[in-house]
């Protein structure tokens, strides 16, 4: 059950963080960042660090993100301006592409470390 909860909180944190970068509306980005902070607090609870989880919620999601939200509302920035159509087709959502490349590199790195650990265990006995 703990493993399932870990994967749920981790998936929420990763997806919300990727969507923060990919959103064009700053209000949605702020709300998704608060969601990401909430998922991180859930991960802290699973690590038996309730004080850190409460601190994460109170300080980051409760204070700093509310300030960001008020600044975005006061500036009244409705959306990010779209790129010209010729450039948009080439670049696309570059933040998502960078995130995908980094995710693949992380997966390859984890697999290489697992294989190295297996080889060292096999060499010992």
C-alpha positions in Angstrom: 0.0 0.0 0.0 2.9 2.4 0.8 4.5 1.7 -2.5 1.2 2.4 -4.3 0.8 5.7 -2.5 4.4 6.6 -3.3 3.9 6.1 -7.0 0.6 8.0 -6.9 2.2 11.0 -5.2 5.3 10.8 -7.4 3.2 10.7 -10.5 1.1 13.7 -9.4 4.3 15.7 -8.5 6.0 14.9 -11.9 2.9 15.5 -14.0 2.0 18.7 -12.2 5.5 20.0 -12.5 5.7 19.3 -16.2 2.3 21.0 -16.7 3.6 24.1 -14.8 6.2 24.6 -17.5 3.8 23.8 -20.4 0.9 26.1 -19.4 0.3 29.3 -21.2 -2.0 30.7 -18.6 0.0 31.8 -15.5 -2.9 31.2 -13.2 -3.0 27.6 -14.1 0.8 27.4 -13.6 0.5 28.7 -10.1 -2.3 26.3 -9.2 -0.4 23.4 -10.6 2.7 24.4 -8.6 0.6 24.3 -5.5 -0.6 20.8 -6.5 3.0 19.8 -7.0 3.9 21.1 -3.5 1.0 19.1 -2.1 2.2 15.9 -3.7 5.7 16.6 -2.3 4.2 17.0 1.2 2.5 13.6 0.7 5.9 12.1 -0.2 7.3 13.6 3.0 4.6 12.0 5.0 5.4 8.6 3.5 9.1 9.2 4.5 7.9 9.6 8.1 8.8 13.3 8.1 5.5 15.0 9.1 7.1 18.2 10.3 8.7 18.7 6.9 5.4 17.9 5.2 3.5 20.5 7.3 6.3 23.0 6.7 6.1 22.4 3.0 2.4 23.1 3.0 2.4 26.1 5.3 5.5 27.9 4.0 5.5 27.1 0.3 1.9 26.4 -0.7 0.4 28.6 2.0 2.6 31.7 1.9 4.9 31.9 -1.1 2.5 30.5 -3.7 -0.3 32.8 -2.4 2.0 35.7 -3.0 2.7 34.5 -6.5 -1.0 34.1 -7.1 -1.7 37.7 -5.9 1.1 39.1 -8.1 -0.2 37.2 -11.2 -3.7 38.5 -10.4 -2.6 42.0 -9.9 -0.5 42.1 -13.1 -3.6 40.7 -14.9 -1.5 38.8 -17.4 -4.1 36.5 -19.1 -1.9 34.4 -21.3 1.5 34.0 -22.8 1.8 35.5 -26.3 2.0 32.8 -28.9 5.1 32.5 -31.1 4.9 33.3 -34.8 3.6 30.3 -36.7 6.9 29.7 -38.6 8.9 29.5 -35.3 6.2 27.6 -33.4 6.2 24.7 -35.8 10.0 24.2 -35.3 10.3 24.8 -31.6 6.9 23.6 -30.3 6.6 23.1 -26.5 10.4 23.0 -25.9 9.9 22.6 -22.2 8.1 19.3 -22.7 10.8 18.1 -25.1 13.6 19.0 -22.7 11.7 17.2 -19.9 11.2 14.1 -22.1 14.9 14.0 -22.9 15.9 14.4 -19.3 13.4 11.6 -18.3 14.9 9.2 -20.8 18.4 10.1 -19.6 17.3 9.4 -16.0 15.8 6.1 -16.9 18.9 5.0 -18.8 21.1 6.1 -15.9 18.9 4.2 -13.4 19.1 1.0 -15.5 22.9 1.3 -15.8 23.2 1.6 -12.1 21.0 -1.4 -11.6 23.1 -3.5 -14.0 26.3 -2.3 -12.3 24.9 -3.4 -8.9 23.9 -6.8 -10.3 27.4 -7.3 -11.8 29.1 -6.4 -8.5 26.8 -8.8 -6.6 27.5 -11.5 -9.1 31.3 -10.9 -8.8 31.2 -11.2 -5.0 29.6 -14.5 -4.8 
